[in-house]
Amino acid sequence: MRKPTMRLARWHALLAAGALLACAPAGPAFAAEPYPVHAARVVVPYPPGGPTDIIARYVAVRLTEALGQQFMVDNRGGANGVIGTDAVARARPDCYTLLISASWPLASGLALYKNVPYDVLRDFAPVTPVASADVVLVASQQFAPRTLAEIIAAAKAKPLSVRAELNSVGSMHHLLTELLRVRAGIEMLTVPYKGSGPAIIDLVAGHVDVGFESLPGVIELIRSNRLRAIAVAGARRAETLPEIPTFIELGMAEFVAEPWFAMLAPKGTPPDVIEKLSGTLDTILRIPEVKAQFAKQGMAPVWMTPEDTGRFLGTEITRWATIVKETGAKND
């Protein structure tokens, strides 16, 4: 009886070692068990229903299909994306906690906060961007002005009468709102929200009048005439809204912004896992069906190497810090 017991103990030890090696880079003599070996968590630092959530759920489904283990979306809203982002920065680099976030808690909003608890370039391992989206200024159907010129005229005639939602303080949408205020010489009553989901609900209900939003979150509402598109903040008209002018066409050439959505992992996540995730996403984002699905939602797939993603993040942090300084944008 003694010999089988020792053999069983040896197998338990080997299984435990295999579990520890599952996320470790394979050495020349030992092959680690292929990643992933169990379900992974994809943290979205916003409530359900907004563009980041829509993109993350689509990507999670495709990763599940490609890698054979479930990638589950975990919405961790709060503090304009900082809480969920910080949770990933502090997570164990065990290969099974990932982040898909929009730009604001990773770049555009950082200059608005004095005490962000993480350092994006220090505390994360970049994987890749996954998508970029058009931004559109939308208005409630209950709001009388129909054009950008009419909105500006209404705000000048009665300062603070136009209610503008800020889907997240520090987002590109917030900074575009501040840029509109400065360039048009108007004062609007800004109403901050904890994500696009609740902000869009209030826009549809007429509790606020206008707001900058990423197209994926509002395209179906525009198509069903529940929201009205005013202008696109892009270099060219959106393919899904060809009849809507750009801000450039309306004489505001600075209003070009493409919100992006990226996957990151906690610093220390093994490089081979980062490369596998990045390579898998590169394959997924090249699939014609995926490209068509993204286009339908007003998005475009985006992929970079992990190294280029890190450089891109550094450039974006600097760019939006400059705009924050110029507009005097605040985090309240």
N, C-alpha and C positions, 0 to 999 in steps of 0.2 A: 504493500500500500504506500510505502514511503516514496518509491520512485515516481509514480504518477503524480503525487502531490508536488514533488519538486519540479516536474515537467510543467504542471499547471502554473506554478508560481513563475516559472521562467517565461511562459507565454504571457502572463499578466504584465511582467516587466517589459517584455518586448512591445506589447500593445501600448503601454504607457509611454515608452520611448517614442513610438510611432506617432502618438498624439502630439508630443512635444515637437517632433520634427516636421509635423504637417505644414507648418508655416515657415520653416527655416529653409534657407537656400540649400540646394542640393550640393554636396561636396563631390569631389572627384571619385570617391570610393563608395558613397552611399547615396541612393536616390530617395528623396523625400516623397511621402505620399502625395499624389496629385492634389492640388488645390482646386476647388474647395471640398472639404470632407463633410461639412454640415452647413446649415442655413447661415446666411450673413444678414447683417442689419445695415440698411442704407438710411442714414439720418437726414431728414429734411428739416431745416431750422425754421419752418413756418407752418401755419395751420394748413389743413387740407383745403384743396379747391383752387389754389393759386397756380401760376405758371410753373413754379419750381416743383410743386407737388405733381402736376400733370407730367412734366418731363421725367421726374424721378420714377414715377410708377411705370411709365413706358419703358425706360431703360432697365428697371428692375425685372420686368417681365422678360425682356430679351436676354438679359444675363442669366436668368433662371433657365431659359431654354438652351442657351449656349453651353453653360457650365454644369448643368445637371443637379444643382442644389438651389434651394429657394433663396432669393434676395428679397427681403421684406422691408418695405418702407416704414420708417418710424418717425412720425411728425413730432418735433420738439420745438414748438414755437415759443416766443418770448424775447423781450428786449431787442426787437427788430432783427432777429436772427442770431444774436450774440450767444444766447443760452445754448441753443442746439449746436452751434459751431464750437463753442468752448467744450461741450460734452465730448465731442469727437477729439478735440485737441488733447483732452485729458484721458481718453480711453486707452486701454492697453493696446499696443500694436500687434494684435493677435490675428490680423488678416480678416476679421469678421465684423469689424465696425468701420463703416465708410461714410463719407459725407457727399451729398449732392446739394450744392448751394448756388444761389444767384450771386451776383457780384457784390452786393452791398456789405455783407459781413466779412467779405474777403478782400475788398479793395475800395469801392466807391464810398462806403460809409465810415471807413476807419478814421479819417481825419476829423469826424464830428464827435468822436468819443475820446475822452481823456484817459480812461482807464479800461481799455479793452483787455480782457484777461489772457489773451493769447497773442502770439506773434505769427502771422500767416506764413512768413518765409522761414521761420525757425521751427514751428511746432507741427507742420504738416508735411507729408510726402505727396507732392502733386501726382495725379494720375493722368488726367486729360480734361480739357473742356469737352462737353458733349453737345452743346447746342448754343446758337445765338438766336435772338428774336427781334422782330421789328417792335418799335414803340409807337403807340398811337395816343393822341390826345382825344379822349372820349367825353361825351356829355350825356347827362340824363335827358331822357325824352321830355321830362317835365320842365326843363330849362329852356327859356325862350330864345336866347341867341343861337343862331344856326351856323355861324362861321367864326373863324379866329378873330377877324376884325370886329365882329359884333360882341364877342366875349371881352376883348380889350376895351371896347367903347363902354360896355356896361360897367366894367371894373373901374374905369376912369370917372364915369359919371357918379358912381356911388362907391367909394372905397370900402373894402371889406364886405361888399354885398355878394360877391361871387365866392361860393364855397368850394375850395379845391381839396380833394382828398390826397393824403400822402400815404400810399399803401405801406410804406416802411420808411422810417426816418433813416436817412443815409443811403437810400436806394438811388439809382440813376434817375428814377422817376421823381424823387424828391428834389434832386439837384436840377433837373430840367424845369421843375416848377419854380425854383428859385431863380434860374436863369431867365425864365419868362417874365417873372416879376421885375427883374433888373432891366432887361432889354426893352420891355414894353412900358416901363415906368408906371406900374400898377401895384395896388395892394389887394391881395385876396385873403380871405379867411381860410387858413390852412387847418385841416382836420386830420391828425395822425391816426393811423391804424396799425395793427399788429400783423399785417399781411394783406396780400391782394384779395384773398377770399372775402373777408368781411368788408373791405373797402368797396369791392365790386357790388356786393349785395346792397349797400347803401346808395351807390350810384344808380342802380336799377330802380330802387325805391324812391329816389328823388330826395333823399336826406342830405346829399351833397350834389353839387352841380357838375363839376368837371374833374378830370384826373388823367395823369399820364399812366398808361398801363402797357404791359407787354402783350403783344397780340394773341398769344396762345390762351390767355385768361379771358379775353373778351370777344374773340372772333365770332363765336356762335351767337353771342348776344347782339353783336352788330348785324349779323346776317338775319336774325329774327326781329330786328328793329326794336329791341329792348334797350339798346344804347345807340348813340349817334357818333360816328367817327368824324373828327374835325380835321386833323392833320397828322401826317406820319413824320416821325423824327428820324428819317433815314436819308441816305444819299440819293435814293430813287424811290419811286412809288412801290408800295408793297404789292407783290403778285396777287395776293388774296383780296386786296382792296384797290384795284387799279383806278377807280374813280376818285379816290381821296388824294388831295394834293400833299406834297411834302412841305415842311416848314421852309425849305430852301426856295421853293416856288413862291412862297408867301413872303419872301424877303427876309427870312431869318436863317442865314447860312450856318450859324453855329449849332443849330439844333440837329445834330447828327449823333445818335447814340444807339448802340446795339447791346442790350443786356445779354450777358452770357451766363451759362450755367456749367459748373465744373465739378468733377469728382476729385476728392482728396481723401487721403488716409492719414491716420496718426503718424507722426514722425517715428521712425524705427520699424515701420512695417517692412518686411523683407523685400529687397529690390526685385527678386524674381516674381513675387506676387504682384507687385506694382506693374511690372512688365507684362505679366499675363493678363491682368485686368485691362491695361492700356491696349494691348494687342487684340484682345477680344472685342473691346469697344470699337477699335479701328475697323475690324471686320463687320461688326453690326452696323456701324454708321455708313458703310458703303453699300448696304443692301438697298436695291431700288425701292422696295416696298417701304423700308424705313424712311428713305428720303422723301417719298411721296406722302407718308403719314406726317412727317415733320412739316412739310410744305403746306399741307392742309391746315395745320394749326398756326401757320405764320412763323415757322421756325426753319432754321437750316442746321444740319449736322455740322459739328466742328470737332476736329481731332488734332492733337499735337502730341509729340513725344513728352514724357514726363519732364525732361530737361527743358524743352521749349516752354512747357506749361509754367514752370517755375520762373523763367525769365518774363513771360507774359504777365504773370501776377505782379512782379516787381514794377513793370512799366505801368500797369493799370493803377496800382496804389499811388504812384507819383502823379499820374495824370489827374485823378479825381481829387487829390489833395490840393492841387493847384486851383481847380474849379471851386472847391469849398472856400479857399482863401479869397478868391475873387468875388464871389457872391455874398460872402458873409453868412452862409447857411449855418443854422443852429440845429441842435439835436432835440429841440422841443417845439 
